[in-house]
Amino acid sequence: MQNVTENIDVGKLLDNWDETHELTKDEALAILNCDDVCLDKLIETAYALRLKYKGKKVSIQLLTNVRKRNIKEYQTRSCMEIMTL
């Protein structure tokens, strides 16, 4: 049985990002499990959203936590934050 998230084109989803579109569970899972090919586009989209809503300020605590934790955990948390915007 093929996983539903495998049928979702994450690159296309990110290229046509629409903040009014509520992500489905499958779309969110596909984004969280994206491969290295889509990772640059995911980071680009996340950065654009961060600039729009938070600006360029970064807390030192956040940087310290990223340095101490596994980067994959940080990426997952960032994706989850994007989905709650």
C-alpha positions as CSV (number, residue, x, y, z in Angstrom):
1,M,0.0,0.0,0.0
2,Q,1.4,3.4,-1.0
3,N,1.7,6.1,1.6
4,V,-0.6,9.1,0.8
5,T,2.2,11.6,1.6
6,E,4.3,10.1,-1.2
7,N,1.7,11.5,-3.7
8,I,2.1,15.1,-2.5
9,D,4.5,17.3,-4.4
10,V,6.1,19.2,-1.6
11,G,8.1,21.4,-4.0
12,K,5.0,22.5,-5.8
13,L,3.1,23.0,-2.5
14,L,5.9,25.3,-1.3
15,D,6.3,27.1,-4.7
16,N,2.6,28.0,-4.5
17,W,2.5,28.7,-0.8
18,D,-0.8,30.3,0.2
19,E,-1.2,31.3,3.9
20,T,-4.9,31.1,3.6
21,H,-4.8,27.4,2.7
22,E,-5.1,25.2,5.7
23,L,-2.7,22.3,5.4
24,T,-4.2,18.9,5.5
25,K,-2.6,16.3,7.8
26,D,-1.1,14.5,4.8
27,E,0.4,17.8,3.5
28,A,1.9,18.6,6.9
29,L,3.4,15.1,7.1
30,A,4.8,15.4,3.6
31,I,6.4,18.7,4.5
32,L,7.9,17.2,7.7
33,N,9.2,14.2,5.8
34,C,10.5,16.2,2.8
35,D,13.8,15.0,1.2
36,D,16.9,17.1,0.8
37,V,15.8,18.3,-2.6
38,C,12.8,20.2,-1.1
39,L,14.7,21.2,2.1
40,D,16.1,24.4,0.6
41,K,12.7,25.5,-0.6
42,L,11.2,24.7,2.8
43,I,13.9,26.8,4.6
44,E,13.3,29.6,2.1
45,T,9.5,29.5,2.7
46,A,10.0,29.3,6.5
47,Y,12.4,32.3,6.4
48,A,9.9,34.4,4.4
49,L,7.2,33.6,6.9
50,R,9.5,34.4,9.8
51,L,10.5,37.7,8.3
52,K,6.8,38.6,7.7
53,Y,5.6,37.8,11.2
54,K,8.6,38.1,13.5
55,G,11.1,40.3,11.7
56,K,14.9,39.8,11.8
57,K,15.2,39.7,15.6
58,V,16.4,36.3,17.0
59,S,16.6,35.5,20.7
60,I,19.9,34.2,22.1
61,Q,18.0,31.5,23.9
62,L,16.7,30.1,20.5
63,L,20.3,30.0,19.1
64,T,21.6,28.3,22.2
65,N,18.8,25.7,22.1
66,V,19.5,25.0,18.4
67,R,23.2,24.5,19.1
68,K,22.5,22.1,22.0
69,R,19.7,20.1,20.3
70,N,19.6,17.9,17.3
71,I,19.1,20.1,14.2
72,K,16.4,17.7,12.9
73,E,14.4,18.3,16.1
74,Y,14.7,22.0,15.5
75,Q,13.5,21.7,11.9
76,T,10.5,19.6,13.0
77,R,9.6,22.2,15.6
78,S,10.0,25.0,13.1
79,C,7.7,23.2,10.7
80,M,5.1,22.7,13.4
81,E,5.3,26.5,14.2
82,I,4.7,27.3,10.6
83,M,1.6,25.1,10.5
84,T,0.1,27.0,13.5
85,L,0.4,30.4,11.9
